Amino acid sequence: MSSPKLLVIVGITGNQGSSVANAFLNNPGWQIRGITRNPSSDAALAWTAKGIEIVKATFDDVSSLEQAFKGATAIFAVTDFWVHYFNPANIPKATEAGISMNEYARDLETADGMSLALAASSPAVSSTLTHYIFSTLSDTTGRSKGKYTANFHFDSKAAATLRIRKELPGLAAKLSTVQVGMYADNWKRGIGRTQQQSDGSLVVYIPEGDRTPIPWVVAHRDTGVFVKALLQHEPGKHVLGCSEMTTFRDFWTLWADIKGVKVEMPEVSLDEYLKPLPEPMRKEMYDSLSYIWEFGYAGGDPEVSLLADLDPEAVTTSMREYIEAEDWTSFFASM
């Protein structure tokens, strides 16, 4: 019997990484190693209790990443724009650099992506590596030909992907990507506007332009589904990480039906819809949604496949399943 292959998962305690781990947890053909900044955290210890090897590595220490990647057959790599954006320690650094927090977070995330790529391309890792799966997003500035330039949480990941292809040809030959869709739980992060009426009904504002369905994803459940599909193929495949395509209006219509709540959905301008968000996040989300509606989530990239094209048998979480399983207590409490 052959030895199991090794899958190394970056950010195993996060939404995407934990989903990948769960997807391979009981697969005898794969051994899992998880990477985290804090192996002593409750989330990391929970994986240890399940028999998964947990190692410490950080983006600012490429040698720690290289050590963590050794022996890997496949690597799932993910970075996080928002962890940099919401880090108050970065505010004075962005000010000193003379750029916005969005731009500063973009540069840090791209640097994180390149740290992962450099470690994965080292001789000690590349000798066993067959697949490098990177969680990325589309090149908004490039694919819109400069029309939308403030969608930094897309462009930060895209920049790392483009640099891998240009600067690291050996790793590029092993590269597959998943463009993870819009998180279904973005309502927890202040995206959108809702108001409760005196009769208990809700007003949910819908942004103008909400005509074309966009890919929603239940990341903590379905990211592993996309990674499994990619690993069924040779490197060079790229998949849209979509649980279900829907519009904002259709999502909230379904929600109202499931919850038995009367919901009015007046349409407002995108500026008005995003008004509760602080600047410069408001501009970021304006460009992001405008780009998605005009060019598509993947920017019309012909290389990006649908999940069904890679694995017709794959099953993802429907929005009905997500809504029924989600705890909406905090949603009602916030109104």
VENCORMO-V39561 format. One record per helix or strand of 3 or more residues. SS is the DSSP state (@ for helix, = for strand). FROM is the first residue (numbers start at 1). LEN is the number of residues. Records with the same first field share a line. If there is no record, write none. Layout:
# VENCORMO-V39561
SS=FROM-LEN  FROM-LEN
This chain:
# VENCORMO-V39561
==5-6  30-7  53-4  74-4  131-6  175-6  194-3  202-3  214-4  238-4  244-3
@=15-10  42-8  62-8  81-5  89-9  101-20  123-4  140-4  152-16  169-4  186-4  219-13  248-12  270-4  281-15  307-4  319-7  329-5
